[in-house]
Amino acid sequence: MPRYIIERQYFVPMFEHIMIDAPTFEDACRQAVDDLSQLWSEEAELCFDDARPTTVTYAVQLPDDYKPDEEQDEFGIDRPLSSLLYCAGLDPLSIPNEFGGTRAEAGEPGVGFA
């Protein structure tokens, strides 16, 4: 039976109301999304009520001959699944839209340990 490593994410919005002086609305928006220009304050809040559904963001299929004991590095230390997901040279799977992703189809990596 095929085995897969899947990255899933659950997005919880963080919001903050900020005031920005700028010559145009577009300049104000640029400043608002620039985390260095507009540092997040301690007033920022997580909003679990508006959380998005869990989505699949990246996935690979393990080779048929993959053995679980291969999850250790050369020192016998267990490798995290993220290293298999992103560093093992496995091709990303196309994620069906119903599971929330078009990133792999566009050739973009997930948000994890890319």
C-alpha positions in Angstrom: 0.0 0.0 0.0 1.4 3.4 -0.9 2.7 5.7 1.9 2.7 9.4 1.9 4.2 12.2 3.9 1.8 15.2 4.0 2.1 18.7 5.4 -1.2 20.1 6.6 -1.8 23.5 8.0 -4.5 25.2 10.1 -4.4 28.9 9.6 -5.4 31.1 12.6 -5.6 34.7 11.7 -3.8 37.3 13.7 -5.1 40.8 13.4 -4.1 44.2 14.6 -5.5 47.6 13.9 -2.8 50.1 12.9 -2.7 53.7 11.8 -0.4 54.5 8.9 0.5 57.9 7.3 1.2 57.5 3.6 0.8 59.5 0.4 -1.5 56.9 -1.2 -3.6 54.0 -0.2 -1.3 51.6 -2.0 1.7 53.0 -0.1 -0.2 52.5 3.1 -1.0 48.9 2.2 2.7 48.2 1.3 3.7 49.5 4.8 0.9 47.4 6.4 2.3 44.2 5.0 5.9 45.0 5.6 6.7 43.4 9.0 9.9 45.4 9.4 8.2 48.7 8.6 5.2 48.0 10.9 6.3 45.7 13.7 3.5 43.6 15.3 2.7 44.9 18.7 1.6 43.1 21.8 -1.9 44.3 21.0 -2.2 41.8 18.1 -4.8 39.1 18.7 -5.3 35.6 17.4 -8.8 35.0 16.2 -9.7 31.3 16.4 -13.3 32.1 15.5 -12.2 33.0 12.0 -9.7 30.2 11.5 -9.6 28.6 8.1 -10.2 24.9 7.6 -7.3 22.5 7.7 -5.6 22.2 4.2 -3.0 20.0 2.7 -0.1 22.2 1.5 2.6 19.7 0.4 2.8 16.0 -0.1 5.1 13.3 -1.4 4.8 9.6 -2.0 7.4 7.4 -0.4 9.1 4.9 -2.7 7.8 1.3 -2.5 11.2 0.1 -1.2 11.4 2.7 1.6 12.0 1.2 5.1 11.1 3.0 8.3 14.5 2.4 9.8 15.9 4.6 7.0 14.4 7.6 8.9 17.7 7.9 10.8 20.7 9.9 9.7 24.3 8.6 9.6 24.5 9.1 13.4 21.4 7.0 14.2 19.3 10.1 15.0 15.7 10.0 13.8 15.1 12.4 11.0 12.0 14.5 11.1 9.4 13.9 8.5 10.0 17.4 7.2 13.5 16.3 6.0 11.9 13.5 4.0 9.2 15.8 2.7 11.6 18.5 1.5 15.1 17.2 1.3 14.9 13.6 0.0 14.5 14.6 -3.6 11.0 13.2 -3.9 8.6 14.9 -6.4 5.8 16.9 -4.8 2.3 15.5 -5.6 -0.4 17.7 -7.1 -2.8 18.5 -4.4 -6.5 18.4 -5.4 -8.3 21.7 -5.0 -10.9 20.1 -2.6 -8.1 19.7 -0.1 -7.1 23.4 -0.3 -4.0 23.4 -2.4 -2.9 24.7 -5.8 0.7 25.6 -4.6 2.2 22.3 -5.8 0.5 22.6 -9.2 2.0 26.1 -9.5 5.4 24.7 -8.6 5.5 26.6 -5.3 6.7 24.8 -2.1 4.6 24.6 1.0 5.1 27.0 3.8 6.9 24.4 6.0 10.7 23.7 6.0 11.3 24.6 2.4 
